[in-house]
Amino acid sequence: MDLDVGLKRRGASTDAALVPMTVLTPPPTPLPATTPMALWHEYHRTGDARLRDRLVFTLAPLVRHAGAIGDAEAGTGLQALVEAIEDFSPQRDGQLERHAWRRIRAALA
């Protein structure tokens, strides 16, 4: 937890001494840690862009592993990754990671 240290007036008078006051602020609640497939199912069900973004961040290393060199190729690979997430179908494509890998490799070829 982060500590937010401020000052608080002691007593009711305006000339009272200022004393340190510590306020505990809880960290923001993180999204639950899950597998890419579970994230995709939740994203497919809700359409929540935060879940899609989390999937992109989770699977982004595939872009570099696929051989993207430089910003232009990385951008192309990330665009292919987003498209792979958007059009993925478990019945048709099997594993999300494998489908994303194929789409990224095709975009970089």
C-alpha positions in Angstrom: 0.0 0.0 0.0 1.1 3.5 -0.7 1.3 5.9 2.2 0.0 9.4 1.6 1.5 11.7 4.3 -0.2 15.0 4.8 -0.6 17.6 7.5 -3.5 18.0 9.8 -4.3 20.8 12.2 -4.5 19.8 15.9 -7.2 21.6 17.8 -9.8 24.1 16.6 -7.8 27.3 16.6 -6.2 28.5 13.4 -2.8 29.0 15.0 -2.5 25.4 16.2 0.6 23.5 15.2 0.5 21.3 12.2 1.1 17.6 12.9 1.8 14.8 10.3 -1.1 12.7 9.3 -0.8 9.4 7.6 -3.6 8.1 5.3 -3.5 4.6 3.9 -4.7 4.4 0.3 -5.4 1.0 -1.0 -4.0 0.0 -4.4 -6.4 -0.2 -7.3 -8.0 -3.6 -7.7 -6.2 -5.5 -10.5 -7.9 -7.6 -13.0 -7.8 -11.3 -12.0 -4.8 -13.2 -13.3 -6.1 -15.7 -15.8 -4.9 -17.6 -18.9 -5.2 -16.0 -22.4 -8.0 -18.3 -23.3 -10.0 -17.4 -20.2 -9.4 -13.7 -20.9 -10.5 -14.2 -24.5 -13.8 -16.0 -23.4 -14.5 -13.1 -21.0 -13.7 -10.5 -23.7 -15.9 -12.3 -26.2 -18.7 -12.4 -23.6 -18.5 -8.8 -22.5 -16.7 -6.9 -25.3 -14.7 -5.0 -22.6 -11.8 -3.2 -24.3 -9.7 -3.5 -21.1 -9.7 -7.3 -21.5 -8.7 -7.0 -25.1 -5.9 -4.7 -24.2 -4.8 -7.1 -21.5 -4.8 -9.9 -24.0 -2.7 -7.8 -26.4 -0.1 -7.1 -23.6 -0.1 -10.8 -22.6 0.5 -12.0 -26.2 2.7 -9.1 -27.4 5.9 -11.1 -26.9 4.8 -13.2 -29.8 5.4 -10.3 -32.1 9.1 -10.1 -31.3 9.5 -13.9 -31.3 7.9 -13.9 -34.8 10.8 -11.8 -36.0 9.5 -8.2 -35.9 12.5 -5.8 -36.1 11.9 -2.1 -35.8 8.9 -0.1 -35.0 7.1 -0.5 -38.4 7.2 -4.3 -38.2 6.3 -4.3 -34.5 3.3 -2.1 -35.4 2.3 -4.5 -38.2 2.7 -7.5 -35.9 0.6 -5.8 -33.1 -2.1 -5.0 -35.6 -2.2 -8.6 -36.8 -2.4 -9.7 -33.1 -5.4 -7.4 -32.5 -7.1 -8.8 -35.6 -6.3 -12.3 -34.5 -8.0 -11.7 -31.1 -11.0 -10.1 -32.8 -11.7 -12.9 -35.3 -10.6 -15.9 -33.2 -13.0 -18.8 -32.9 -12.0 -21.7 -30.6 -14.0 -24.2 -32.7 -12.3 -23.1 -35.9 -8.9 -22.1 -34.8 -8.0 -24.2 -31.8 -5.6 -22.4 -29.5 -5.5 -18.6 -29.3 -1.7 -18.4 -29.1 -1.3 -20.6 -32.1 -3.8 -18.6 -34.2 -2.2 -15.3 -33.2 1.3 -16.7 -34.1 0.1 -17.7 -37.6 -1.6 -14.3 -38.2 1.5 -12.4 -37.0 3.9 -14.5 -39.1 1.7 -14.0 -42.2 1.6 -10.2 -41.6 5.4 -10.0 -41.2 6.1 -12.2 -44.3 
